[in-house]
Amino acid sequence: MSKLRILAALTVSTSLLVSGCTSSDEPSAVEPTTTTPSSGSIRTDDVQAALDAMVDAGSVAAVAQVRDGEDSWSGAAGLVERDGTEAASAENPVRIASVTKAMVAAVVLQLVDEGKLELDQQVDELRPGLLPRPVTVRQLLDHTSGVPDYLTGFDTADQIAARANDSVKDDELIAQALAMPWTTEPGSEFVYSNTNYAILGRIIAEQDGKSIGQSLQDRIFDPLEMTDSTYPTDSTLDADALHGYVVENGNYTDVTEYDASIWSSGAAVVSTVADMNTFFRGLFDGTLIPQNLIDEMQVVNPTGYGLGLLLAIDACNPGSGELVFGNRGNGFGYSTLAFASPDGERQVALSWTSTAPDPATDPLFQYANAALIAGLTSTCPA
C-alpha cells in the first residue's frame, strides 16, 4: 500500500466513520481489562468503544494509550491469544513494524547533530560500494531514493507463514533489492521501500560502531526509560506479548513467532503503546534531538512523509490544517498507529493483532482509523 493512500485514509475528519464488514470467523469479544481511569480530562468512552468495535470486527485484540500532557488513559479489548481466555492489556508487548522507522530516523538525526554524517551526504561516502547510484541519507529517510523494496513476495498467509523461520542478514536483503529494477531515479519521486531503512541500519552501525539494536538501546530506549522496548534478534517474544494473526478467507494463522531479521532496521522493534508514546514525546520535546532537527523531520514531501514520519490532519481542527506526526506499522499479524501533536503533548498509540496479507485490503483499518480519530478527539481542548 502506498504511503499516499495511507495518508489519504489518515488525513480526514470524523466523517470517515462508516460501517464496515466483519469477519465470518471472528473471535468472541471479552470485557476489556486493565483499562485505567483517565488521570485528567481525557474523554475516553469513545476510544474504548472504538477498541471494542475493532474486536467485534474481527481483530483478536486492540490496545491503546492516550496522553495529554501529564494526563493519560490506556484501554484494551479482546484476548492475548485467540484460543485462550486471558484478556488483552495495554501493557502487553506487540511488534510495532514501521513505527521502528521513526526511531531509526531519530538515531540518524542524532548522528547528524554529532557531526558524524550529513543529511545530504551520499551513501557512497559513508558505505563505499553499497549502492550503484548516487543516493543521499535524506533520500533514504524520506523514501525518495528509488531503491527497490526487498519485502516482496508475501502475498498470502501461506507465503507469510512459510518464511517465519528464515534468518537473513541485512546485506542479503539489500542485495536482493538491488537485483530488482530501480523504481525511480534518486530524488525524483516518493516510493516507499523498506530497503531504505536496512541501508540506514548499515550506516548507523558504521558510524556508531555497534549494531542498530544496541544503538537504539543506548540512544533511545535507555535514555527515555522505555523498559518494554527491544530490538529482537530471533523469533521469540516475551511470554506476555499479544499473539499476532494473519487473516485470510476467515482463517487465522498465528505468526507470533517470526524471525525478526526479515524486518531489519525498518520494522523489527517490539514495544508497547505506552513506550511508543514515550518515544514520540521524547522525540518532539527536544529530549532526543534539537529543535532544528525536529523541524527537519517534520518537513514532509508532497506525499505526506517526512524523515521517518507520516503526517495526519489533527482531528481537533480538521479544517485548520493543523497536523499531528507519527507513523503507521504494517506487520505480519500486527498493525500500529502512533501519532502526536508537533510538540509531543497530545498523543495516541494504537495496536491491533489481526491483519490481512495485503494492508490495502485490510477491513480493520477503517476501524483502527476511527479509534485513532477518537483518541485524538479525546484530547481536544474543551
Phi, psi and chi 1 to 4 in degrees:
 res  aa     phi    psi   chi1   chi2   chi3   chi4
   1 MET       -  128.2 -177.5  178.6 -172.2      -
   2 SER   -69.4  149.8   74.3      -      -      -
   3 LYS   -66.3  -24.8  -75.1  -58.3 -171.1 -138.7
   4 LEU   -64.5  -41.6 -178.9   57.3      -      -
   5 ARG   -68.9  -36.9  -70.0  172.2   65.3 -171.3
   6 ILE   -61.0  -44.9  -67.7  171.0      -      -
   7 LEU   -59.1  -42.0  176.9   65.9      -      -
   8 ALA   -61.0  -34.3      -      -      -      -
   9 ALA   -74.0  -30.5      -      -      -      -
  10 LEU   -86.1  -37.1  -75.3  171.3      -      -
  11 THR   -88.8   61.9   55.7      -      -      -
  12 VAL  -138.7  165.8  -67.6      -      -      -
  13 SER   -90.1 -169.5   68.5      -      -      -
  14 THR   -67.0   -3.3   52.5      -      -      -
  15 SER   -65.0  -13.0   62.7      -      -      -
  16 LEU   -68.8  -22.6 -177.6   66.9      -      -
  17 LEU   -62.6  109.4  -58.4  179.4      -      -
  18 VAL  -136.8  161.1  -64.3      -      -      -
  19 SER   -77.0  147.4   59.3      -      -      -
  20 GLY  -130.3  177.1      -      -      -      -
  21 CYS   -82.0  153.8   54.7      -      -      -
  22 THR  -112.5  157.1   60.5      -      -      -
  23 SER   -67.5  148.1  168.0      -      -      -
  24 SER   -80.1   -6.4   60.3      -      -      -
  25 ASP  -138.3   56.6 -172.0   20.0      -      -
  26 GLU   -89.8  148.3   54.3 -174.5   53.2      -
  27 PRO   -72.1  154.9   26.4  -32.5      -      -
  28 SER   -73.4  139.4   59.7      -      -      -
  29 ALA   -75.5  150.0      -      -      -      -
  30 VAL  -123.1  162.2  -60.5      -      -      -
  31 GLU   -64.2  132.7  -71.4  -61.4  -43.2      -
  32 PRO   -63.3  146.6   22.6  -32.4      -      -
  33 THR  -122.5  169.4   61.6      -      -      -
  34 THR    53.5   22.7   67.6      -      -      -
  35 THR   -75.4  119.5  -62.7      -      -      -
  36 THR   -95.5  138.7   61.5      -      -      -
  37 PRO   -58.2  145.6  -19.2   30.7      -      -
  38 SER   -59.7  135.5  172.0      -      -      -
  39 SER   -83.5    3.9   61.4      -      -      -
  40 GLY  -160.9 -127.5      -      -      -      -
  41 SER   -96.4    3.9   60.2      -      -      -
  42 ILE   -63.2  130.0  -60.9  172.3      -      -
  43 ARG   -96.4  107.5  -61.3  174.5  -66.4  -80.6
  44 THR  -105.3   -8.5   58.7      -      -      -
  45 ASP   -57.7  -44.0  -71.5   -8.7      -      -
  46 ASP   -67.8  -32.1  -71.6  -15.1      -      -
  47 VAL   -67.5  -47.3 -172.2      -      -      -
  48 GLN   -62.3  -40.2 -175.8   61.0   60.5      -
  49 ALA   -61.2  -36.8      -      -      -      -
  50 ALA   -68.6  -38.0      -      -      -      -
  51 LEU   -64.6  -44.1  -62.8  179.8      -      -
  52 ASP   -59.8  -39.6  -66.3  -22.2      -      -
  53 ALA   -65.1  -34.2      -      -      -      -
  54 MET   -64.5  -41.5  -67.5 -173.7   70.6      -
  55 VAL   -68.9  -42.0  171.2      -      -      -
  56 ASP   -59.9  -30.7  -70.1  -18.4      -      -
  57 ALA   -83.5   -4.7      -      -      -      -
  58 GLY   128.8   -8.0      -      -      -      -
  59 SER   -75.8  141.9 -173.9      -      -      -
  60 VAL   -69.4  -36.4  173.3      -      -      -
  61 ALA  -150.6  153.9      -      -      -      -
  62 ALA  -144.5  130.4      -      -      -      -
  63 VAL  -134.2  151.8  -62.8      -      -      -
  64 ALA  -154.0  154.4      -      -      -      -
  65 GLN  -132.6  136.7 -170.2 -161.4   54.2      -
  66 VAL  -117.4  135.9 -179.1      -      -      -
  67 ARG  -132.3  140.9  -65.2  176.9   66.9 -175.6
  68 ASP  -138.8  100.2 -175.2    7.0      -      -
  69 GLY    62.2 -125.1      -      -      -      -
  70 GLU   -89.1   -4.7  -62.5  -55.1  -49.7      -
  71 ASP   -83.1  144.3  -60.3  -21.0      -      -
  72 SER  -150.6  159.0   65.9      -      -      -
  73 TRP  -149.8  141.3  171.9   89.4      -      -
  74 SER  -131.9  149.7   60.8      -      -      -
  75 GLY  -149.8  163.1      -      -      -      -
  76 ALA  -151.8  156.0      -      -      -      -
  77 ALA  -144.7  150.8      -      -      -      -
  78 GLY    94.1 -159.1      -      -      -      -
  79 LEU  -123.4  151.7  -61.3  167.2      -      -
  80 VAL   -61.8  -43.3  169.8      -      -      -
  81 GLU  -134.8  137.5 -172.8  174.2    0.2      -
  82 ARG   -59.4  -38.4 -173.5  167.9 -176.8  -95.5
  83 ASP   -94.3    8.5  -65.4  -31.6      -      -
  84 GLY  -102.1 -167.9      -      -      -      -
  85 THR  -125.1   -8.2   58.6      -      -      -
  86 GLU   -74.8  126.8 -177.1 -179.4   -3.0      -
  87 ALA   -72.2  143.9      -      -      -      -
  88 ALA   -67.2  153.1      -      -      -      -
  89 SER  -133.3  148.9  162.8      -      -      -
  90 ALA   -64.3  -13.5      -      -      -      -
  91 GLU   -86.7   -9.0  -62.9  176.8   -3.7      -
  92 ASN   -71.7  133.5  -65.2  129.2      -      -
  93 PRO   -68.3  154.1  -17.6   31.4      -      -
  94 VAL  -142.3  160.8  -65.9      -      -      -
  95 ARG   -78.6  124.4  -62.5 -170.8 -170.1  -84.7
  96 ILE   -95.9   -0.9   67.1  171.1      -      -
  97 ALA    51.7 -128.5      -      -      -      -
  98 SER   -73.8   -3.2  -74.3      -      -      -
  99 VAL   -61.9  -22.0  177.1      -      -      -
 100 THR   -53.0  -35.8  -59.0      -      -      -
 101 LYS   -59.8  -35.9  -70.2  179.5  171.5   65.8
 102 ALA   -65.4  -35.4      -      -      -      -
 103 MET   -69.3  -43.4  -60.8  174.5 -178.0      -
 104 VAL   -64.3  -40.0  170.3      -      -      -
 105 ALA   -61.2  -38.0      -      -      -      -
 106 ALA   -62.2  -39.4      -      -      -      -
 107 VAL   -65.0  -42.2  173.6      -      -      -
 108 VAL   -58.6  -44.3  171.7      -      -      -
 109 LEU   -67.3  -32.3  -89.0  -67.6      -      -
 110 GLN   -63.5  -41.8  -72.5  179.4  -21.3      -
 111 LEU   -65.1  -34.7  -66.8  171.0      -      -
 112 VAL   -62.9  -46.1  169.7      -      -      -
 113 ASP   -61.4  -31.2 -171.6   47.9      -      -
 114 GLU   -84.9   -1.7  -65.9  163.8   10.8      -
 115 GLY    78.3   16.5      -      -      -      -
 116 LYS   -87.5  -16.9  -65.2 -179.7  178.9  178.7
 117 LEU  -160.0  171.6   54.7   81.3      -      -
 118 GLU  -127.0  149.5  -61.3  175.0    2.8      -
 119 LEU   -62.1  -36.6  -76.3  173.3      -      -
 120 ASP   -98.8   18.5  -65.1  -46.6      -      -
 121 GLN   -80.1  141.6 -169.7  171.1   10.1      -
 122 GLN   -77.4  144.5  -70.6 -167.0    7.4      -
 123 VAL   -57.7  -35.2  171.6      -      -      -
 124 ASP   -63.2  -25.7 -162.5   54.8      -      -
 125 GLU   -74.0  -26.5  -63.1  177.1   30.1      -
 126 LEU   -96.8  -37.4  -60.1  163.7      -      -
 127 ARG  -134.6   79.5  -64.1  -80.2  -59.2 -177.1
 128 PRO   -55.2  131.8  -26.3   35.7      -      -
 129 GLY    83.6   -2.1      -      -      -      -
 130 LEU   -70.8  -39.9 -175.9   62.3      -      -
 131 LEU  -121.9  143.0  -66.1  178.9      -      -
 132 PRO   -85.3   -4.8   30.7  -34.7      -      -
 133 ARG  -126.4  157.7  -61.5 -171.1 -173.2 -174.3
 134 PRO   -75.9  102.1   27.4  -33.8      -      -
 135 VAL  -119.8  138.2  171.0      -      -      -
 136 THR   -98.2  164.3   67.5      -      -      -
 137 VAL   -59.1  -43.0  172.7      -      -      -
 138 ARG   -59.7  -40.5 -173.2 -170.8  -59.4  -85.5
 139 GLN   -67.6  -29.7  -70.5  164.0   -6.7      -
 140 LEU   -69.0  -43.8  -64.8  174.2      -      -
 141 LEU   -64.6  -38.7  -73.1  166.0      -      -
 142 ASP  -104.5   13.2   69.6    6.0      -      -
 143 HIS    61.6   40.3  -63.8  -70.9      -      -
 144 THR  -115.0   20.6   59.1      -      -      -
 145 SER   -77.0  -29.7   70.2      -      -      -
 146 GLY    84.1   -1.4      -      -      -      -
 147 VAL   -67.8  131.7  176.3      -      -      -
 148 PRO   -63.4  159.6  -19.0   30.8      -      -
 149 ASP   -94.0  120.9 -167.6  -14.6      -      -
 150 TYR   -69.1  -21.1   72.1   81.4      -      -
 151 LEU   -85.5   71.9 -160.4   58.3      -      -
 152 THR  -125.2  167.5   57.6      -      -      -
 153 GLY    80.3   20.7      -      -      -      -
 154 PHE  -115.8   68.3  -65.4   90.1      -      -
 155 ASP   -98.5  -16.7  -60.3  -36.7      -      -
 156 THR  -133.5  164.1   68.4      -      -      -
 157 ALA   -60.6  -38.5      -      -      -      -
 158 ASP   -64.6  -42.0  -73.1  -15.7      -      -
 159 GLN   -65.3  -37.7  -70.8  171.4  -31.3      -
 160 ILE   -65.5  -49.7  -69.7  169.5      -      -
 161 ALA   -63.2  -32.2      -      -      -      -
 162 ALA   -65.6  -21.0      -      -      -      -
 163 ARG  -100.4    8.5  -62.0  -73.4  -61.7  -86.8
 164 ALA   -60.1  -32.3      -      -      -      -
 165 ASN  -102.3    6.4  -63.6  -43.8      -      -
 166 ASP   -71.4  127.8  -72.7    1.3      -      -
 167 SER  -110.3  120.7  178.0      -      -      -
 168 VAL  -129.7  153.2  -67.2      -      -      -
 169 LYS   -96.2  154.4  -62.2 -176.3 -178.3  -60.7
 170 ASP   -56.0  -40.9  -75.1   -7.8      -      -
 171 ASP   -63.6  -31.7  -72.8  -17.1      -      -
 172 GLU   -67.6  -42.5  -65.4  176.7   70.8      -
 173 LEU   -63.5  -42.7  -61.4  175.2      -      -
 174 ILE   -64.9  -43.4  -65.2  167.5      -      -
 175 ALA   -62.8  -39.4      -      -      -      -
 176 GLN   -60.1  -43.4  177.4 -178.5  -32.2      -
 177 ALA   -65.7  -42.4      -      -      -      -
 178 LEU   -71.8  -11.8  -65.7  179.1      -      -
 179 ALA   -79.9   -9.5      -      -      -      -
 180 MET   -93.0  162.7  -53.9  174.7 -169.3      -
 181 PRO   -66.1  139.0  -18.9   31.2      -      -
 182 TRP   -65.9  144.5  -78.9   56.2      -      -
 183 THR   -77.4  -38.3   55.3      -      -      -
 184 THR  -152.3  171.3   62.2      -      -      -
 185 GLU   -73.1  143.2  -73.7  -61.5  -46.4      -
 186 PRO   -53.1  130.4  -27.9   36.1      -      -
 187 GLY    85.2   -2.2      -      -      -      -
 188 SER   -92.5  -25.3   64.9      -      -      -
 189 GLU  -161.2  151.1 -172.1  178.0  -15.1      -
 190 PHE   -80.9  121.9  171.5   91.7      -      -
 191 VAL  -141.5  115.9 -178.9      -      -      -
 192 TYR   -65.5  131.8 -167.6   82.0      -      -
 193 SER  -148.4  122.9  173.8      -      -      -
 194 ASN   -65.1  -23.1  -72.6  -77.6      -      -
 195 THR   -61.1  -32.2  -46.5      -      -      -
 196 ASN   -53.3  -41.1  -70.6  -35.8      -      -
 197 TYR   -84.5  -23.6  -80.8   74.9      -      -
 198 ALA   -63.3  -40.4      -      -      -      -
 199 ILE   -66.7  -42.7  -64.0  168.1      -      -
 200 LEU   -60.4  -36.3  -72.7  168.8      -      -
 201 GLY   -61.5  -39.4      -      -      -      -
 202 ARG   -66.6  -38.8  -56.8  -59.1  -67.4  140.6
 203 ILE   -65.8  -44.4  -68.8  171.9      -      -
 204 ILE   -60.5  -44.7  -70.8  170.2      -      -
 205 ALA   -59.6  -39.2      -      -      -      -
 206 GLU   -67.3  -43.9  178.9   76.2   17.6      -
 207 GLN   -81.9  -28.6  -59.8  -56.1  -48.3      -
 208 ASP   -97.7  -13.5 -143.5   16.9      -      -
 209 GLY    72.0   25.3      -      -      -      -
 210 LYS  -157.1  170.1   60.0 -173.3   74.5  171.3
 211 SER   -67.2  158.9   69.1      -      -      -
 212 ILE   -62.1  -36.3  178.5   60.7      -      -
 213 GLY   -62.1  -41.4      -      -      -      -
 214 GLN   -70.1  -36.6 -166.3   60.4   52.8      -
 215 SER   -61.5  -43.4  -70.9      -      -      -
 216 LEU   -63.4  -40.5  -73.1  168.4      -      -
 217 GLN   -63.0  -47.2 -169.6   70.6   46.8      -
 218 ASP   -75.2  -33.3  -65.8  -15.5      -      -
 219 ARG   -99.4  -25.0  -69.7  175.3  170.9  -85.5
 220 ILE  -119.8  -61.2  -53.7  -66.5      -      -
 221 PHE   -64.7  -49.6  -57.0  156.9      -      -
 222 ASP   -67.6  -49.1  -73.9  -13.2      -      -
 223 PRO   -59.8  -34.0  -24.0   33.9      -      -
 224 LEU   -93.2    1.9  -64.6  179.4      -      -
 225 GLU    56.1   44.5  -61.5 -177.6   -5.3      -
 226 MET   -85.7   76.0  -66.0  167.3   59.1      -
 227 THR   -73.3  -13.2   57.0      -      -      -
 228 ASP  -103.5   15.0  -66.2  -43.3      -      -
 229 SER  -112.8  135.5  -62.9      -      -      -
 230 THR  -142.4  160.8   59.6      -      -      -
 231 TYR  -114.0   92.2 -172.4   94.3      -      -
 232 PRO   -69.0  153.1   24.3  -32.3      -      -
 233 THR  -118.0    7.7   57.2      -      -      -
 234 ASP  -142.0 -159.1   57.5   22.1      -      -
 235 SER   -98.0   -8.6   62.6      -      -      -
 236 THR   -88.6  153.3   59.3      -      -      -
 237 LEU  -121.9  164.7  -64.4 -178.7      -      -
 238 ASP   -57.7  152.8  -72.1  -13.6      -      -
 239 ALA   -61.1  -26.1      -      -      -      -
 240 ASP   -92.8    7.1   62.7  -19.1      -      -
 241 ALA   -67.8  146.5      -      -      -      -
 242 LEU   -67.4  141.6  -63.3  179.4      -      -
 243 HIS   -80.0  143.1  -78.5 -127.1      -      -
 244 GLY  -109.0  144.6      -      -      -      -
 245 TYR  -134.7  135.2  -60.3   86.2      -      -
 246 VAL   -93.2  127.8  175.7      -      -      -
 247 VAL  -112.0  123.2 -174.7      -      -      -
 248 GLU  -144.1  125.8 -171.6  173.8   37.0      -
 249 ASN    53.8   38.6  -60.7  -37.0      -      -
 250 GLY    79.0   -0.6      -      -      -      -
 251 ASN   -99.9  136.6  -62.7  -47.1      -      -
 252 TYR  -105.4  117.9  -73.6   69.4      -      -
 253 THR  -106.6  120.6  -59.0      -      -      -
 254 ASP   -75.5  117.9 -169.1  -33.3      -      -
 255 VAL  -121.2   29.6  -69.2      -      -      -
 256 THR   -59.7  -49.1  -53.3      -      -      -
 257 GLU   -87.2  108.6  -68.6 -164.1   -0.9      -
 258 TYR  -147.2  127.2 -149.8   99.1      -      -
 259 ASP   -59.4  122.5 -163.5  -69.6      -      -
 260 ALA   -70.6  -13.0      -      -      -      -
 261 SER   -63.7  -26.9   61.9      -      -      -
 262 ILE   -63.9  -26.1 -166.3   68.8      -      -
 263 TRP   -84.6  -25.2  -63.6  114.9      -      -
 264 SER    53.3 -152.2 -175.9      -      -      -
 265 SER   -76.2   -5.1  -52.8      -      -      -
 266 GLY   -93.7  -13.1      -      -      -      -
 267 ALA  -161.8   14.5      -      -      -      -
 268 ALA   -85.1  -17.1      -      -      -      -
 269 VAL   -66.1  140.9  167.9      -      -      -
 270 VAL  -107.7  133.8  171.7      -      -      -
 271 SER  -156.2 -170.8 -171.1      -      -      -
 272 THR  -125.1  165.5   60.7      -      -      -
 273 VAL   -63.0  -34.8  -72.8      -      -      -
 274 ALA   -66.7  -43.8      -      -      -      -
 275 ASP   -65.5  -36.0  -92.8   10.6      -      -
 276 MET   -63.2  -41.9  -77.3 -172.1  -78.2      -
 277 ASN   -63.7  -39.9  -82.2  -18.9      -      -
 278 THR   -59.9  -41.3  -65.1      -      -      -
 279 PHE   -62.0  -52.3  164.4   69.5      -      -
 280 PHE   -66.7  -31.2  -80.0  110.5      -      -
 281 ARG   -66.2  -46.6  178.0  159.4  -64.3 -177.0
 282 GLY   -64.2  -29.6      -      -      -      -
 283 LEU   -71.6  -45.2  178.3   61.5      -      -
 284 PHE   -89.4  -13.9  -65.1  153.7      -      -
 285 ASP   -94.4    4.1   71.2    4.8      -      -
 286 GLY    93.1    2.3      -      -      -      -
 287 THR   -66.9  -40.0  -60.6      -      -      -
 288 LEU   -92.7  -40.9  -66.1  178.1      -      -
 289 ILE  -139.9  155.8   59.1  175.4      -      -
 290 PRO   -72.5  164.8   24.4  -32.9      -      -
 291 GLN   -59.9  -35.8 -173.4   60.9   50.7      -
 292 ASN   -63.7  -31.1   65.7  -54.5      -      -
 293 LEU   -84.4  -28.7  -66.1  177.5      -      -
 294 ILE   -59.6  -44.0  -63.0  171.4      -      -
 295 ASP   -60.4  -39.7  -66.4  -19.2      -      -
 296 GLU   -61.4  -43.3  -73.9  -86.7    7.7      -
 297 MET   -63.7  -36.0  -68.8 -170.5   80.0      -
 298 GLN   -90.3    4.6  -67.0 -179.9  -10.5      -
 299 VAL   -86.3  116.7  171.8      -      -      -
 300 VAL  -104.8  151.1  -64.3      -      -      -
 301 ASN   -79.0  173.8   63.2   36.1      -      -
 302 PRO   -58.5  -18.2  -28.1   37.0      -      -
 303 THR   -91.2    1.6   57.4      -      -      -
 304 GLY    91.6   21.3      -      -      -      -
 305 TYR  -120.8  130.8 -157.1   93.8      -      -
 306 GLY   -99.8 -142.2      -      -      -      -
 307 LEU   -91.7   87.3  -56.0 -174.4      -      -
 308 GLY    80.2   10.7      -      -      -      -
 309 LEU  -129.1  144.4  -61.8  177.3      -      -
 310 LEU   -99.4  156.7  -90.5  173.5      -      -
 311 LEU  -114.6  157.8   69.0   82.3      -      -
 312 ALA  -144.6  155.0      -      -      -      -
 313 ILE   -72.5  134.0  -62.1  -61.4      -      -
 314 ASP   -65.5  123.2 -168.4  -20.6      -      -
 315 ALA   -65.0  -18.2      -      -      -      -
 316 CYS   -71.6  -32.1  -69.3      -      -      -
 317 ASN  -138.7   68.1  -69.9  -66.3      -      -
 318 PRO   -62.6  -20.6   20.6  -31.9      -      -
 319 GLY   -95.9   -0.9      -      -      -      -
 320 SER   -92.2  -15.3   69.4      -      -      -
 321 GLY    83.8    3.5      -      -      -      -
 322 GLU   -69.0  142.9  -66.1  179.7   17.1      -
 323 LEU  -116.9  158.7  -57.2  176.7      -      -
 324 VAL  -122.8  155.0  -70.3      -      -      -
 325 PHE  -127.9  145.9  -67.2   88.5      -      -
 326 GLY   177.5 -136.9      -      -      -      -
 327 ASN  -162.3  166.5 -142.9  -41.4      -      -
 328 ARG  -119.1  137.0  174.4 -177.9  177.6  179.0
 329 GLY  -113.3  123.0      -      -      -      -
 330 ASN  -110.8  100.1  -66.8  -40.5      -      -
 331 GLY  -111.2  175.5      -      -      -      -
 332 PHE   -77.3  108.1  -59.0  150.1      -      -
 333 GLY    87.5   -8.6      -      -      -      -
 334 TYR  -137.8  137.9  -60.3   87.5      -      -
 335 SER  -135.1  152.8  -71.7      -      -      -
 336 THR  -144.7  143.5  -64.9      -      -      -
 337 LEU  -127.8  129.5  -68.6  169.7      -      -
 338 ALA  -142.0  117.7      -      -      -      -
 339 PHE  -137.2  153.5  -77.3   81.9      -      -
 340 ALA  -146.5  156.2      -      -      -      -
 341 SER   -63.0  159.2   57.3      -      -      -
 342 PRO   -56.4  -25.4  -26.3   35.4      -      -
 343 ASP   -95.4    0.7   59.6    3.2      -      -
 344 GLY    78.8    7.3      -      -      -      -
 345 GLU   -76.9  -44.1  -77.2  -65.6  -67.0      -
 346 ARG  -104.3  127.4  -62.4  169.7   47.6 -115.9
 347 GLN  -143.9  148.3  -59.7 -179.8  -90.0      -
 348 VAL  -139.2  129.9 -178.9      -      -      -
 349 ALA  -127.0  132.1      -      -      -      -
 350 LEU  -138.4  134.5  162.5   72.2      -      -
 351 SER  -134.1  146.9  -70.8      -      -      -
 352 TRP  -139.0  159.7   62.8  103.3      -      -
 353 THR  -121.1   27.7   62.0      -      -      -
 354 SER  -141.7  122.8  -55.6      -      -      -
 355 THR  -133.1  151.9   66.2      -      -      -
 356 ALA   -79.6  155.2      -      -      -      -
 357 PRO   -56.5  -36.3  -25.9   34.9      -      -
 358 ASP  -110.0  113.4  179.0    3.0      -      -
 359 PRO   -57.0  -27.1  -22.8   33.0      -      -
 360 ALA   -66.6  -21.3      -      -      -      -
 361 THR  -112.8   13.9   62.5      -      -      -
 362 ASP   -76.0  113.9 -164.5  -26.2      -      -
 363 PRO   -67.9  -16.6   26.1  -34.6      -      -
 364 LEU   -77.1  -16.3  -74.7  172.1      -      -
 365 PHE   -63.4  -36.3  179.6   70.3      -      -
 366 GLN   -63.5  -33.8   61.9 -179.9  -54.3      -
 367 TYR   -73.0  -38.0  -63.7   95.2      -      -
 368 ALA   -65.3  -40.5      -      -      -      -
 369 ASN   -63.3  -38.2 -165.1   66.2      -      -
 370 ALA   -63.8  -38.6      -      -      -      -
 371 ALA   -66.8  -39.5      -      -      -      -
 372 LEU   -61.1  -46.1  173.9   66.8      -      -
 373 ILE   -63.0  -41.8  -69.3  171.4      -      -
 374 ALA   -62.0  -39.7      -      -      -      -
 375 GLY   -65.1  -45.5      -      -      -      -
 376 LEU   -63.9  -43.0  -70.9  170.5      -      -
 377 THR   -64.4  -31.5  -56.2      -      -      -
 378 SER   -66.0  -15.4   74.3      -      -      -
 379 THR  -105.2    4.8   66.0      -      -      -
 380 CYS   -63.7  142.0  -66.1      -      -      -
 381 PRO   -55.9  140.1  -23.1   33.7      -      -
 382 ALA   -64.9      -      -      -      -      -
